Amino acid sequence: MKRCAEFVLTVLTMAVVASGAYLESDGDRPAIKPGPSVPPVRPAPDVHLPTLAQRVTVGAAHRWSGLTFYPLELPASHSVRRILTLDQALQRGELTIREVGEGRVAHLELRNDANLPVFLMAGELIVGGKQNRMVRNDVLLPRQSNWLEVEVYCGEQHRWKGSGGFKSGGTLSAPALRRMASGGAGQDRIWGEIGSQLKAAEVESETANYQRFFENGERRRRLDSCVERLRPLPGPRTVGCVVVGHHRIVGCDLFDDPDLFASLWPKLSRSYGADVVLPRPPIDLYSKQRRIAPLSAKTVRRFLDRVGGARFTRRPTPGSGKLWSVQGQVEGTSLEHFGGVIHASLFPARMTIQPLPQPRIEE
């Protein structure tokens, strides 16, 4: 019986340790240490994200409606290249988007007629055609490109008609959808998340059109106020931002070009603002174990430091550069070209609880 009691005590101890999240809080109470982790894998020599994550400094916080935005800045920086955003290229009439043949839900064809590369960010909404779409992965279209087939998600259901062209929705999906896209989620999961967000926001749409989420009058007013409040955040050396809300890191977007970041910041801030206008997410298991102190710039710094221990795996891309999958205590993707980071979309790793072994009672 003594051996049985010792085994049960061991199992209970394992359960407490397993419930710890990987990000420590900055409160006075000692943080629960994480369990054993996968040893860091040295990034390949041509992966630039770890170096950029180490170079940036965490700037003074900006706040809006429960969210805290920490700008990421380089010691000295200036734009050495020019890249057009999706919206800029469309406004200049130098980007054409069309259905693939008679139409394939998961793909669109794009042609860049500009003398500059065009960057498409994962989660951007493209409306029109036979169905609204959401860009699946970061893509850098080379200048003066031929038609390139780009992977997309369906951004609405129950509609497969229309002969009109495409245009930008002017919006970027909420962080939950962007995270799912970075992990390569299937279309069914994307539809499920869109449906959940529309339901939580009480948006009625016969075609489950995600674009409607951002067009509701009161919600649009609040998101406009978010964009206006955070307009001063990008400075001449600002290349990214880490966003904290609900006692957790919501996400991080990091570039090595301050001009590209500034161009996309209104879309990014609106995307993160959508996390507030939705109901507060459920408290996870770790949150139930103890009170969580507000996260500070120190926590943000530790989050960035963990990029160096991530695993990087090449993913295919139809455009220029290399697209890396980031896995470990920090997850996401990094599109890299020109010897630097075009854009990295990063999230804290989800907490996982390993099943405990069944106790064996010895007589």
C-alpha positions in Angstrom: 0.0 0.0 0.0 2.9 2.3 0.7 4.2 1.9 -2.9 0.7 2.6 -4.2 0.5 5.8 -2.2 3.9 6.9 -3.5 2.8 6.3 -7.1 -0.4 8.3 -6.7 1.6 11.2 -5.2 3.9 11.0 -8.2 1.0 11.1 -10.7 -0.6 14.1 -8.9 2.8 16.0 -9.0 3.0 15.3 -12.8 -0.5 16.8 -13.2 0.5 20.0 -11.5 3.7 20.4 -13.5 1.9 19.6 -16.8 -0.6 22.4 -16.2 2.1 25.1 -16.4 2.1 27.4 -19.5 5.3 28.2 -21.2 5.2 31.9 -20.7 6.0 33.1 -17.2 4.1 36.0 -15.8 5.8 39.1 -14.3 4.1 39.0 -11.0 5.8 38.6 -7.6 4.4 35.1 -7.3 7.0 32.5 -8.6 6.0 31.2 -11.9 5.4 27.5 -12.5 8.2 26.1 -14.5 7.4 24.4 -17.8 8.0 20.7 -18.2 10.7 19.1 -20.4 10.8 20.7 -23.9 12.3 19.8 -27.2 16.0 20.8 -27.3 16.5 23.9 -29.5 17.4 23.2 -33.1 20.0 25.5 -34.6 18.2 27.4 -37.5 19.5 26.9 -41.0 22.1 29.6 -42.0 19.7 31.1 -44.4 16.9 31.7 -41.8 17.0 35.4 -40.8 14.1 35.6 -38.3 16.1 34.7 -35.1 18.6 37.4 -35.8 15.9 40.0 -36.4 14.0 38.9 -33.3 17.2 39.4 -31.2 18.0 42.8 -32.8 14.7 44.5 -32.1 14.0 46.4 -28.8 10.5 46.6 -27.1 9.2 50.1 -27.2 6.7 52.0 -25.0 3.3 50.4 -24.7 0.2 51.8 -26.5 -3.2 50.8 -25.2 -6.7 50.5 -26.5 -9.8 48.8 -25.0 -8.0 46.1 -23.0 -5.3 45.5 -25.5 -1.6 46.5 -25.1 0.5 47.1 -28.2 4.3 46.9 -27.8 6.1 48.3 -30.9 9.3 46.6 -32.0 12.1 48.8 -33.1 15.5 48.5 -34.7 18.5 50.5 -33.3 18.8 52.2 -36.7 16.9 51.4 -39.9 15.9 52.8 -43.2 14.0 51.2 -46.0 16.3 49.7 -48.6 13.7 48.4 -51.0 10.2 49.1 -52.0 7.4 46.6 -51.9 3.7 47.3 -52.7 0.9 46.0 -50.6 -2.1 44.2 -52.0 -4.2 47.4 -51.6 -1.6 49.6 -53.2 -1.1 47.4 -56.2 -4.9 47.2 -56.8 -5.4 50.9 -56.4 -2.6 51.6 -59.0 -4.3 49.1 -61.4 -1.1 47.0 -61.5 -2.4 43.8 -60.0 -5.0 41.6 -61.6 -6.9 38.8 -59.8 -9.1 36.2 -61.6 -10.6 32.8 -61.0 -8.6 29.7 -62.0 -10.4 28.5 -65.2 -14.1 28.1 -64.4 -13.3 28.6 -60.8 -11.5 26.6 -58.1 -12.4 27.4 -54.5 -8.9 26.9 -53.1 -7.0 28.9 -55.7 -6.9 32.3 -57.5 -4.6 33.5 -60.2 -2.7 36.8 -59.8 -0.6 38.8 -62.2 1.7 41.6 -61.1 2.2 44.2 -63.8 4.1 46.6 -61.5 7.9 47.3 -61.5 7.9 46.5 -57.8 7.2 43.2 -55.9 3.7 42.9 -54.4 3.2 41.4 -50.9 0.0 39.5 -50.0 -0.4 38.9 -46.3 -2.0 35.7 -45.0 -5.5 36.5 -43.7 -6.2 39.4 -46.1 -9.7 39.3 -47.6 -10.3 39.5 -51.3 -13.9 40.0 -52.3 -15.8 39.4 -55.5 -15.7 36.7 -58.1 -17.7 33.6 -57.5 -16.9 33.7 -53.8 -15.0 35.9 -51.3 -11.5 34.5 -50.4 -8.9 34.8 -47.7 -5.2 34.6 -48.6 -3.8 31.4 -47.1 -0.1 32.1 -46.9 2.2 35.1 -47.2 3.2 35.5 -50.8 5.7 37.9 -52.5 4.7 38.3 -56.2 7.8 39.2 -58.3 7.7 42.3 -60.3 6.3 42.0 -63.9 5.2 38.4 -63.1 3.2 36.1 -65.2 0.0 34.5 -63.9 0.7 32.8 -60.5 -1.6 30.4 -58.8 -2.1 31.4 -55.1 -3.7 29.3 -52.4 -6.7 30.8 -50.7 -9.4 29.9 -48.2 -13.1 30.4 -48.9 -14.3 33.4 -47.0 -18.0 32.7 -47.3 -20.3 29.7 -48.0 -23.4 29.0 -50.1 -22.4 31.3 -53.0 -20.7 30.1 -56.2 -21.7 32.6 -58.8 -20.8 36.0 -60.1 -18.7 37.1 -63.0 -17.4 40.4 -61.6 -13.7 41.0 -60.8 -12.0 41.0 -57.5 -11.0 43.8 -55.1 -9.5 44.1 -51.7 -11.9 43.8 -48.8 -9.6 46.3 -47.0 -9.5 44.0 -44.0 -7.4 41.4 -42.4 -8.8 38.4 -40.5 -9.0 38.3 -36.7 -5.9 36.7 -35.0 -7.6 33.3 -34.4 -8.1 32.8 -38.1 -4.6 34.1 -39.0 -3.2 31.6 -36.5 -5.2 28.8 -38.0 -4.0 29.7 -41.5 -0.3 29.8 -40.3 -0.8 26.2 -39.1 -2.2 25.0 -42.4 -5.8 24.4 -41.0 -8.3 22.8 -43.4 -11.2 24.6 -44.9 -13.7 23.0 -42.6 -11.9 24.5 -39.5 -11.8 27.9 -41.2 -15.5 27.8 -41.9 -16.1 26.7 -38.3 -14.2 29.7 -36.9 -15.8 32.1 -39.3 -19.2 30.8 -38.2 -18.3 31.1 -34.5 -17.1 34.7 -35.0 -20.2 35.7 -36.9 -22.5 34.1 -34.3 -20.7 35.7 -31.4 -20.9 39.1 -33.1 -24.6 38.5 -34.0 -23.9 39.1 -37.7 -26.6 37.7 -40.0 -25.4 36.5 -43.5 -27.1 34.0 -45.7 -23.7 33.1 -47.2 -21.7 33.3 -43.9 -19.8 36.2 -45.5 -16.9 37.0 -43.1 -16.4 40.4 -44.7 -19.8 41.3 -43.0 -18.1 41.0 -39.6 -16.1 44.2 -40.3 -18.9 46.1 -41.9 -21.4 46.2 -39.1 -22.1 49.8 -38.1 -21.2 49.8 -34.4 -18.3 47.3 -34.8 -16.9 49.3 -37.7 -17.0 52.5 -35.6 -15.1 50.8 -32.8 -12.5 49.3 -35.1 -12.1 52.7 -36.7 -11.4 54.2 -33.3 -8.8 51.5 -32.7 -7.0 52.4 -36.0 -7.1 56.1 -35.1 -5.9 55.6 -31.6 -2.9 53.5 -32.7 -2.0 55.5 -35.7 1.1 57.1 -34.0 2.6 53.7 -33.1 4.8 53.2 -36.3 7.9 55.3 -36.1 10.9 55.5 -38.5 12.5 52.5 -36.8 9.4 50.5 -36.0 9.3 47.1 -37.8 6.6 45.2 -35.8 4.4 44.8 -32.8 3.5 42.3 -30.1 -0.1 42.5 -28.9 -1.1 41.5 -25.4 -4.7 41.0 -24.2 -6.7 38.8 -21.8 -3.5 38.1 -19.9 -1.9 36.4 -22.9 0.1 37.3 -25.9 -2.4 37.5 -28.8 0.2 37.6 -31.6 3.2 39.3 -33.1 3.9 40.7 -36.6 7.5 41.4 -37.5 9.1 42.9 -40.6 12.5 44.2 -41.4 11.2 47.2 -43.4 9.5 50.0 -41.4 7.8 51.4 -44.5 6.1 48.1 -45.3 5.0 47.7 -41.6 3.6 51.3 -41.6 1.7 50.6 -44.8 0.0 47.5 -43.3 -0.4 48.8 -39.7 -4.0 50.1 -40.2 -5.0 46.6 -41.4 -3.0 44.9 -38.6 -4.4 47.1 -35.8 -8.0 46.5 -37.1 -7.3 42.8 -37.1 -6.1 42.8 -33.5 -9.0 45.2 -32.5 -11.4 42.5 -33.7 -10.1 40.3 -30.8 -11.7 42.8 -28.4 -15.1 43.3 -30.1 -15.6 39.5 -29.9 -16.6 38.1 -26.5 -13.7 37.3 -24.2 -12.2 33.9 -24.9 -12.7 31.1 -22.4 -10.3 30.8 -19.5 -7.9 28.0 -20.2 -6.8 25.3 -17.8 -3.6 27.2 -16.8 -5.7 30.3 -16.0 -7.7 28.3 -13.5 -4.6 27.1 -11.6 -3.5 30.5 -10.4 -4.0 34.3 -10.8 -2.1 35.6 -13.8 -0.4 39.0 -13.4 -0.5 41.4 -16.4 2.1 40.7 -19.0 4.8 43.3 -19.3 7.6 44.2 -21.8 9.8 41.6 -20.0 7.4 38.9 -21.0 7.4 40.2 -24.6 11.2 40.1 -24.6 11.2 36.5 -23.4 8.7 35.6 -26.1 11.0 37.1 -28.8 14.0 35.3 -27.3 12.4 32.0 -27.8 12.3 32.4 -31.6 16.0 31.3 -31.5 15.0 27.9 -30.2 12.3 27.3 -32.8 12.4 24.7 -35.6 12.2 26.0 -39.1 10.7 23.9 -42.0 10.5 25.1 -45.6 7.0 25.4 -47.1 6.2 25.9 -50.8 5.4 29.3 -52.1 4.4 30.3 -55.7 6.2 33.7 -55.3 9.7 34.9 -54.5 11.7 34.1 -51.4 11.5 31.3 -48.9 8.5 30.6 -46.7 9.4 29.0 -43.3 7.1 27.2 -40.9 8.1 28.2 -37.3 7.5 25.5 -34.6 8.3 25.2 -31.0 7.5 27.5 -28.0 6.8 30.1 -30.7 4.7 29.2 -33.7 3.9 30.8 -37.1 5.5 31.5 -40.4 8.3 33.7 -41.8 8.5 34.8 -45.4 12.1 35.8 -46.2 13.8 37.3 -49.3 16.4 39.9 -50.2 18.5 38.6 -47.2 15.9 39.6 -44.7 12.4 39.0 -43.3 9.6 40.3 -45.4 7.0 39.3 -42.8 6.8 37.0 -39.8 3.5 36.1 -38.1 4.1 34.6 -34.7 2.0 33.2 -31.8 2.8 31.6 -28.5 2.6 27.8 -28.6 -0.6 26.3 -27.4 -0.5 24.6 -24.0 -0.8 20.9 -24.3 -1.5 18.5 -21.5 0.0 15.0 -21.8 -2.3 12.2 -20.7 -1.2 10.7 -17.4 -0.5 7.0 -17.1 -3.1 4.9 -15.4 -2.0 3.9 -11.9 -1.2 0.2 -11.4 -2.2 -1.0 -8.0 0.2 -3.6 -6.5 -1.1 -6.0 -3.9 
